[in-house]
Amino acid sequence: MKPTIRPATPADVSALLDIEHESFSDAHWRAKDFLTDECIVAELNGRAAGFLVSRETFHDAAGGLSEREILNLAVSPPFRGMGIASTLLRYELRHKAVYFLEVRESNLAARALYRRFGFIESGRRSEYYQRPSEGAIVMQMKKC
């Protein structure tokens, strides 16, 4: 079954916070963070199954590629392995842009997902994450 992808609403925030806390050892997002930038929700059977938060960091008015950053992507544990993260990422990548993101070094599943979509490692940030302290892999890709 394919999820419905839609913009997040204030009514989703409680479910998004739950997914955030189920997914990350250092869950630090607050309710207002989900609606500050562009947040999309994957919904299955009337339930939020996952989300992706992104933002445009540079708009090229001259017709070149804009830049976008993927800030947060998570799927609720009962819905993992169903292609929801891929569906969310595919939806986000409809924009023609240069994309950037950071991912925990130990998050091999996420790194593999991003590589499947054409992201490449472009740098590292030591001690970027806390609880536990860990470096981040910076990844980028160009979607023309």
Backbone as JSON Lines, residues from 0, in Angstrom:
{"i":0,"aa":"M","n":[0.84,-1.17,0.0],"ca":[0.0,0.0,0.0],"c":[0.88,1.24,0.0]}
{"i":1,"aa":"K","n":[0.53,2.2,-0.85],"ca":[1.31,3.43,-0.97],"c":[0.77,4.5,-0.03]}
{"i":2,"aa":"P","n":[1.67,5.2,0.65],"ca":[1.21,6.27,1.54],"c":[0.77,7.5,0.75]}
{"i":3,"aa":"T","n":[-0.07,8.29,1.36],"ca":[-0.44,9.6,0.84],"c":[0.58,10.6,1.37]}
{"i":4,"aa":"I","n":[1.12,11.43,0.5],"ca":[2.07,12.45,0.9],"c":[1.34,13.79,0.87]}
{"i":5,"aa":"R","n":[1.44,14.51,1.97],"ca":[0.74,15.79,2.08],"c":[1.52,16.73,3.0]}
{"i":6,"aa":"P","n":[1.25,18.03,2.93],"ca":[1.9,18.97,3.85],"c":[1.46,18.7,5.29]}
{"i":7,"aa":"A","n":[2.37,18.9,6.21],"ca":[2.04,18.76,7.63],"c":[1.14,19.91,8.05]}
{"i":8,"aa":"T","n":[0.29,19.62,9.04],"ca":[-0.6,20.63,9.61],"c":[-0.35,20.67,11.12]}
{"i":9,"aa":"P","n":[-0.83,21.7,11.8],"ca":[-0.69,21.73,13.26],"c":[-1.26,20.49,13.94]}
{"i":10,"aa":"A","n":[-2.27,19.88,13.37],"ca":[-2.87,18.68,13.96],"c":[-1.92,17.48,13.92]}
{"i":11,"aa":"D","n":[-0.89,17.52,13.07],"ca":[0.07,16.42,12.94],"c":[1.2,16.47,13.97]}
{"i":12,"aa":"V","n":[1.42,17.6,14.58],"ca":[2.64,17.84,15.35],"c":[2.84,16.81,16.46]}
{"i":13,"aa":"S","n":[1.8,16.44,17.17],"ca":[1.95,15.45,18.24],"c":[2.47,14.12,17.69]}
{"i":14,"aa":"A","n":[1.91,13.66,16.58],"ca":[2.36,12.41,15.96],"c":[3.8,12.54,15.45]}
{"i":15,"aa":"L","n":[4.15,13.69,14.91],"ca":[5.52,13.9,14.41],"c":[6.52,13.89,15.55]}
{"i":16,"aa":"L","n":[6.16,14.48,16.67],"ca":[7.03,14.43,17.85],"c":[7.22,12.98,18.32]}
{"i":17,"aa":"D","n":[6.15,12.2,18.29],"ca":[6.25,10.79,18.68],"c":[7.22,10.05,17.76]}
{"i":18,"aa":"I","n":[7.1,10.27,16.46],"ca":[7.99,9.61,15.49],"c":[9.43,10.05,15.73]}
{"i":19,"aa":"E","n":[9.63,11.33,15.97],"ca":[10.97,11.87,16.26],"c":[11.58,11.16,17.47]}
{"i":20,"aa":"H","n":[10.81,11.02,18.54],"ca":[11.33,10.4,19.77],"c":[11.54,8.9,19.61]}
{"i":21,"aa":"E","n":[10.73,8.24,18.79],"ca":[10.91,6.81,18.53],"c":[12.13,6.55,17.66]}
{"i":22,"aa":"S","n":[12.53,7.54,16.89],"ca":[13.53,7.33,15.85],"c":[14.94,7.76,16.2]}
{"i":23,"aa":"F","n":[15.09,8.72,17.12],"ca":[16.41,9.29,17.35],"c":[16.76,9.28,18.84]}
{"i":24,"aa":"S","n":[17.99,8.87,19.15],"ca":[18.44,8.87,20.54],"c":[18.61,10.3,21.06]}
{"i":25,"aa":"D","n":[18.84,11.24,20.17],"ca":[19.03,12.63,20.55],"c":[17.9,13.47,19.96]}
{"i":26,"aa":"A","n":[16.67,13.05,20.19],"ca":[15.51,13.76,19.64],"c":[15.44,15.13,20.3]}
{"i":27,"aa":"H","n":[15.67,16.17,19.53],"ca":[15.7,17.51,20.1],"c":[14.74,18.48,19.42]}
{"i":28,"aa":"W","n":[13.99,18.01,18.45],"ca":[13.05,18.91,17.79],"c":[11.89,19.21,18.72]}
{"i":29,"aa":"R","n":[11.42,20.46,18.65],"ca":[10.26,20.88,19.41],"c":[9.06,20.99,18.46]}
{"i":30,"aa":"A","n":[7.89,21.1,19.01],"ca":[6.67,21.15,18.2],"c":[6.76,22.21,17.1]}
{"i":31,"aa":"K","n":[7.21,23.41,17.44],"ca":[7.24,24.49,16.46],"c":[8.23,24.24,15.32]}
{"i":32,"aa":"D","n":[9.23,23.39,15.56],"ca":[10.25,23.14,14.54],"c":[9.68,22.46,13.29]}
{"i":33,"aa":"F","n":[8.64,21.67,13.46],"ca":[8.1,20.93,12.32],"c":[7.38,21.83,11.32]}
{"i":34,"aa":"L","n":[6.85,22.94,11.78],"ca":[6.08,23.8,10.89],"c":[6.83,25.07,10.51]}
{"i":35,"aa":"T","n":[8.09,25.21,10.95],"ca":[8.9,26.38,10.6],"c":[9.35,26.31,9.14]}
{"i":36,"aa":"D","n":[9.72,25.11,8.68],"ca":[10.17,24.92,7.31],"c":[9.13,24.06,6.58]}
{"i":37,"aa":"E","n":[9.49,23.5,5.45],"ca":[8.56,22.67,4.68],"c":[8.56,21.26,5.25]}
{"i":38,"aa":"C","n":[7.43,20.83,5.76],"ca":[7.3,19.49,6.33],"c":[6.22,18.73,5.59]}
{"i":39,"aa":"I","n":[6.58,17.56,5.1],"ca":[5.6,16.69,4.47],"c":[5.43,15.44,5.32]}
{"i":40,"aa":"V","n":[4.23,14.88,5.27],"ca":[3.87,13.71,6.05],"c":[3.47,12.59,5.11]}
{"i":41,"aa":"A","n":[3.93,11.38,5.43],"ca":[3.45,10.17,4.75],"c":[2.36,9.59,5.64]}
{"i":42,"aa":"E","n":[1.18,9.45,5.09],"ca":[0.03,8.97,5.86],"c":[-0.44,7.63,5.31]}
{"i":43,"aa":"L","n":[-0.65,6.68,6.22],"ca":[-1.19,5.37,5.86],"c":[-2.37,5.09,6.78]}
{"i":44,"aa":"N","n":[-3.48,4.73,6.2],"ca":[-4.68,4.41,6.99],"c":[-5.01,5.49,8.01]}
{"i":45,"aa":"G","n":[-4.88,6.75,7.62],"ca":[-5.21,7.85,8.5],"c":[-4.21,8.14,9.59]}
{"i":46,"aa":"R","n":[-3.05,7.51,9.52],"ca":[-2.04,7.68,10.56],"c":[-0.74,8.19,9.95]}
{"i":47,"aa":"A","n":[-0.09,9.15,10.64],"ca":[1.21,9.64,10.19],"c":[2.23,8.51,10.36]}
{"i":48,"aa":"A","n":[2.83,8.11,9.25],"ca":[3.8,7.01,9.27],"c":[5.23,7.52,9.21]}
{"i":49,"aa":"G","n":[5.42,8.73,8.72],"ca":[6.75,9.3,8.6],"c":[6.66,10.74,8.16]}
{"i":50,"aa":"F","n":[7.8,11.41,8.17],"ca":[7.84,12.82,7.77],"c":[9.2,13.16,7.2]}
{"i":51,"aa":"L","n":[9.22,14.26,6.45],"ca":[10.46,14.82,5.94],"c":[10.35,16.34,6.06]}
{"i":52,"aa":"V","n":[11.38,16.96,6.62],"ca":[11.43,18.41,6.75],"c":[12.6,18.92,5.92]}
{"i":53,"aa":"S","n":[12.33,19.93,5.1],"ca":[13.37,20.5,4.23],"c":[13.18,22.01,4.13]}
{"i":54,"aa":"R","n":[14.16,22.65,3.54],"ca":[14.05,24.08,3.3],"c":[14.93,24.47,2.12]}
{"i":55,"aa":"E","n":[14.54,25.54,1.47],"ca":[15.37,26.12,0.42],"c":[16.35,27.06,1.1]}
{"i":56,"aa":"T","n":[17.63,26.84,0.87],"ca":[18.65,27.68,1.5],"c":[19.18,28.75,0.55]}
{"i":57,"aa":"F","n":[18.96,28.55,-0.75],"ca":[19.39,29.53,-1.75],"c":[18.48,29.4,-2.96]}
{"i":58,"aa":"H","n":[17.92,30.52,-3.38],"ca":[17.06,30.55,-4.57],"c":[17.8,31.25,-5.69]}
{"i":59,"aa":"D","n":[17.98,30.56,-6.79],"ca":[18.67,31.17,-7.94],"c":[17.62,31.76,-8.88]}
{"i":60,"aa":"A","n":[17.4,33.05,-8.77],"ca":[16.4,33.73,-9.59],"c":[16.83,33.81,-11.06]}
{"i":61,"aa":"A","n":[18.11,33.55,-11.34],"ca":[18.6,33.62,-12.72],"c":[18.32,32.35,-13.5]}
{"i":62,"aa":"G","n":[17.64,31.41,-12.9],"ca":[17.29,30.19,-13.62],"c":[18.21,29.02,-13.39]}
{"i":63,"aa":"G","n":[19.24,29.21,-12.58],"ca":[20.13,28.11,-12.23],"c":[19.5,27.24,-11.15]}
{"i":64,"aa":"L","n":[20.28,26.37,-10.56],"ca":[19.76,25.49,-9.52],"c":[19.74,26.17,-8.17]}
{"i":65,"aa":"S","n":[18.63,26.03,-7.49],"ca":[18.54,26.48,-6.11],"c":[19.24,25.45,-5.23]}
{"i":66,"aa":"E","n":[19.38,25.76,-3.95],"ca":[19.94,24.81,-2.99],"c":[18.89,24.51,-1.94]}
{"i":67,"aa":"R","n":[18.82,23.24,-1.55],"ca":[17.86,22.79,-0.54],"c":[18.58,21.92,0.47]}
{"i":68,"aa":"E","n":[18.1,21.95,1.69],"ca":[18.66,21.13,2.76],"c":[17.57,20.24,3.33]}
{"i":69,"aa":"I","n":[17.87,18.96,3.44],"ca":[16.97,18.04,4.12],"c":[17.38,18.06,5.59]}
{"i":70,"aa":"L","n":[16.46,18.5,6.43],"ca":[16.75,18.72,7.84],"c":[16.42,17.52,8.71]}
{"i":71,"aa":"N","n":[15.38,16.77,8.35],"ca":[14.93,15.68,9.22],"c":[14.07,14.74,8.39]}
{"i":72,"aa":"L","n":[14.32,13.46,8.55],"ca":[13.55,12.41,7.87],"c":[13.44,11.26,8.85]}
{"i":73,"aa":"A","n":[12.21,10.83,9.12],"ca":[12.02,9.71,10.04],"c":[10.75,8.96,9.7]}
{"i":74,"aa":"V","n":[10.77,7.66,10.0],"ca":[9.62,6.79,9.79],"c":[9.35,6.07,11.1]}
{"i":75,"aa":"S","n":[8.09,6.01,11.48],"ca":[7.69,5.32,12.7],"c":[8.08,3.84,12.61]}
{"i":76,"aa":"P","n":[8.62,3.26,13.68],"ca":[9.08,1.86,13.62],"c":[8.09,0.85,13.03]}
{"i":77,"aa":"P","n":[6.79,0.91,13.32],"ca":[5.9,-0.1,12.71],"c":[5.79,0.0,11.19]}
{"i":78,"aa":"F","n":[6.19,1.14,10.63],"ca":[6.07,1.35,9.18],"c":[7.39,1.24,8.44]}
{"i":79,"aa":"R","n":[8.45,0.9,9.13],"ca":[9.76,0.8,8.47],"c":[9.79,-0.43,7.57]}
{"i":80,"aa":"G","n":[10.61,-0.34,6.52],"ca":[10.73,-1.44,5.58],"c":[9.62,-1.49,4.56]}
{"i":81,"aa":"M","n":[8.78,-0.45,4.52],"ca":[7.65,-0.41,3.59],"c":[7.87,0.59,2.45]}
{"i":82,"aa":"G","n":[9.06,1.19,2.39],"ca":[9.37,2.14,1.34],"c":[8.89,3.56,1.62]}
{"i":83,"aa":"I","n":[8.52,3.84,2.85],"ca":[7.99,5.16,3.18],"c":[9.07,6.24,3.09]}
{"i":84,"aa":"A","n":[10.25,5.96,3.6],"ca":[11.34,6.94,3.5],"c":[11.66,7.22,2.04]}
{"i":85,"aa":"S","n":[11.67,6.2,1.21],"ca":[11.92,6.41,-0.23],"c":[10.83,7.24,-0.87]}
{"i":86,"aa":"T","n":[9.59,7.0,-0.49],"ca":[8.47,7.77,-1.05],"c":[8.59,9.24,-0.65]}
{"i":87,"aa":"L","n":[8.9,9.5,0.62],"ca":[9.08,10.87,1.08],"c":[10.24,11.55,0.34]}
{"i":88,"aa":"L","n":[11.35,10.84,0.23],"ca":[12.52,11.41,-0.44],"c":[12.24,11.67,-1.92]}
{"i":89,"aa":"R","n":[11.58,10.73,-2.57],"ca":[11.24,10.9,-3.99],"c":[10.36,12.15,-4.17]}
{"i":90,"aa":"Y","n":[9.41,12.34,-3.28],"ca":[8.53,13.5,-3.35],"c":[9.34,14.79,-3.18]}
{"i":91,"aa":"E","n":[10.22,14.82,-2.2],"ca":[11.06,16.0,-1.97],"c":[11.93,16.3,-3.18]}
{"i":92,"aa":"L","n":[12.46,15.29,-3.82],"ca":[13.4,15.48,-4.92],"c":[12.72,15.92,-6.22]}
{"i":93,"aa":"R","n":[11.43,16.23,-6.15],"ca":[10.75,16.76,-7.34],"c":[11.28,18.16,-7.69]}
{"i":94,"aa":"H","n":[11.9,18.83,-6.71],"ca":[12.5,20.15,-6.94],"c":[13.81,19.97,-7.69]}
{"i":95,"aa":"K","n":[14.07,20.85,-8.63],"ca":[15.38,20.87,-9.29],"c":[16.29,21.72,-8.42]}
{"i":96,"aa":"A","n":[17.26,21.08,-7.8],"ca":[18.09,21.78,-6.82],"c":[19.35,20.98,-6.53]}
{"i":97,"aa":"V","n":[20.28,21.63,-5.85],"ca":[21.41,20.95,-5.24],"c":[20.97,20.7,-3.8]}
{"i":98,"aa":"Y","n":[21.03,19.46,-3.36],"ca":[20.57,19.06,-2.03],"c":[21.75,18.79,-1.12]}
{"i":99,"aa":"F","n":[21.56,19.12,0.16],"ca":[22.53,18.83,1.2],"c":[21.82,18.21,2.39]}
{"i":100,"aa":"L","n":[22.55,17.42,3.17],"ca":[22.03,16.87,4.42],"c":[23.19,16.37,5.26]}
{"i":101,"aa":"E","n":[22.92,16.17,6.55],"ca":[23.87,15.52,7.45],"c":[23.2,14.26,7.98]}
{"i":102,"aa":"V","n":[24.01,13.22,8.17],"ca":[23.5,11.96,8.7],"c":[24.54,11.39,9.66]}
{"i":103,"aa":"R","n":[24.06,10.77,10.73],"ca":[25.0,10.14,11.68],"c":[25.89,9.14,10.95]}
{"i":104,"aa":"E","n":[27.17,9.12,11.33],"ca":[28.1,8.15,10.74],"c":[27.59,6.73,10.9]}
{"i":105,"aa":"S","n":[26.99,6.41,12.05],"ca":[26.54,5.04,12.32],"c":[25.2,4.68,11.68]}
{"i":106,"aa":"N","n":[24.52,5.64,11.06],"ca":[23.21,5.36,10.48],"c":[23.4,4.8,9.06]}
{"i":107,"aa":"L","n":[23.8,3.56,9.01],"ca":[24.12,2.93,7.72],"c":[22.91,2.8,6.82]}
{"i":108,"aa":"A","n":[21.74,2.54,7.4],"ca":[20.52,2.4,6.59],"c":[20.19,3.72,5.89]}
{"i":109,"aa":"A","n":[20.27,4.83,6.61],"ca":[19.98,6.13,6.0],"c":[21.02,6.47,4.95]}
{"i":110,"aa":"R","n":[22.28,6.21,5.25],"ca":[23.33,6.5,4.27],"c":[23.12,5.7,2.99]}
{"i":111,"aa":"A","n":[22.72,4.45,3.12],"ca":[22.45,3.61,1.95],"c":[21.25,4.15,1.16]}
{"i":112,"aa":"L","n":[20.22,4.57,1.87],"ca":[19.05,5.15,1.21],"c":[19.46,6.37,0.39]}
{"i":113,"aa":"Y","n":[20.2,7.27,0.99],"ca":[20.6,8.47,0.28],"c":[21.49,8.15,-0.92]}
{"i":114,"aa":"R","n":[22.39,7.19,-0.76],"ca":[23.24,6.79,-1.9],"c":[22.38,6.25,-3.05]}
{"i":115,"aa":"R","n":[21.35,5.48,-2.74],"ca":[20.46,4.94,-3.79],"c":[19.81,6.07,-4.59]}
{"i":116,"aa":"F","n":[19.63,7.22,-3.96],"ca":[19.01,8.36,-4.64],"c":[20.04,9.28,-5.28]}
{"i":117,"aa":"G","n":[21.31,8.92,-5.22],"ca":[22.34,9.7,-5.9],"c":[23.14,10.65,-5.04]}
{"i":118,"aa":"F","n":[22.92,10.62,-3.72],"ca":[23.71,11.45,-2.84],"c":[25.11,10.88,-2.72]}
{"i":119,"aa":"I","n":[26.09,11.77,-2.6],"ca":[27.46,11.35,-2.39],"c":[27.99,12.03,-1.13]}
{"i":120,"aa":"E","n":[28.98,11.39,-0.51],"ca":[29.61,11.97,0.66],"c":[30.47,13.14,0.22]}
{"i":121,"aa":"S","n":[30.28,14.29,0.87],"ca":[31.06,15.47,0.49],"c":[31.83,16.07,1.66]}
{"i":122,"aa":"G","n":[31.68,15.51,2.84],"ca":[32.42,16.03,3.98],"c":[32.01,15.34,5.27]}
{"i":123,"aa":"R","n":[32.65,15.74,6.35],"ca":[32.38,15.2,7.67],"c":[32.38,16.34,8.68]}
{"i":124,"aa":"R","n":[31.56,16.19,9.7],"ca":[31.53,17.15,10.81],"c":[31.75,16.34,12.08]}
{"i":125,"aa":"S","n":[32.89,16.54,12.73],"ca":[33.18,15.77,13.93],"c":[32.3,16.24,15.09]}
{"i":126,"aa":"E","n":[31.9,15.3,15.9],"ca":[31.08,15.55,17.1],"c":[29.87,16.43,16.81]}
{"i":127,"aa":"Y","n":[29.24,16.23,15.68],"ca":[28.08,17.01,15.26],"c":[26.85,16.65,16.11]}
{"i":128,"aa":"Y","n":[26.7,15.37,16.41],"ca":[25.56,14.89,17.19],"c":[25.95,14.69,18.65]}
{"i":129,"aa":"Q","n":[24.97,14.77,19.53],"ca":[25.16,14.52,20.95],"c":[24.31,13.32,21.36]}
{"i":130,"aa":"R","n":[24.59,12.78,22.51],"ca":[23.8,11.68,23.11],"c":[23.5,10.57,22.13]}
{"i":131,"aa":"P","n":[24.4,9.78,21.69],"ca":[25.83,9.85,21.98],"c":[26.55,10.79,21.01]}
{"i":132,"aa":"S","n":[27.68,11.26,21.45],"ca":[28.5,12.13,20.62],"c":[28.98,11.33,19.4]}
{"i":133,"aa":"E","n":[28.78,11.91,18.25],"ca":[29.14,11.2,17.01],"c":[29.27,12.21,15.89]}
{"i":134,"aa":"G","n":[30.12,11.88,14.93],"ca":[30.29,12.71,13.76],"c":[29.15,12.54,12.77]}
{"i":135,"aa":"A","n":[29.07,13.5,11.86],"ca":[28.08,13.47,10.79],"c":[28.78,13.35,9.45]}
{"i":136,"aa":"I","n":[28.13,12.67,8.56],"ca":[28.55,12.62,7.16],"c":[27.71,13.67,6.44]}
{"i":137,"aa":"V","n":[28.35,14.58,5.72],"ca":[27.65,15.54,4.89],"c":[27.49,14.91,3.52]}
{"i":138,"aa":"M","n":[26.27,14.91,3.02],"ca":[26.0,14.32,1.7],"c":[25.33,15.37,0.83]}
{"i":139,"aa":"Q","n":[25.55,15.24,-0.47],"ca":[24.92,16.17,-1.4],"c":[24.6,15.46,-2.7]}
{"i":140,"aa":"M","n":[23.68,16.05,-3.45],"ca":[23.36,15.56,-4.79],"c":[22.75,16.7,-5.58]}
{"i":141,"aa":"K","n":[22.86,16.58,-6.89],"ca":[22.31,17.59,-7.79],"c":[21.15,16.95,-8.54]}
{"i":142,"aa":"K","n":[19.98,17.57,-8.44],"ca":[18.78,17.1,-9.14],"c":[18.45,18.12,-10.22]}
{"i":143,"aa":"C","n":[18.76,17.78,-11.47],"ca":[18.52,18.7,-12.6],"c":[17.18,18.45,-13.25]}
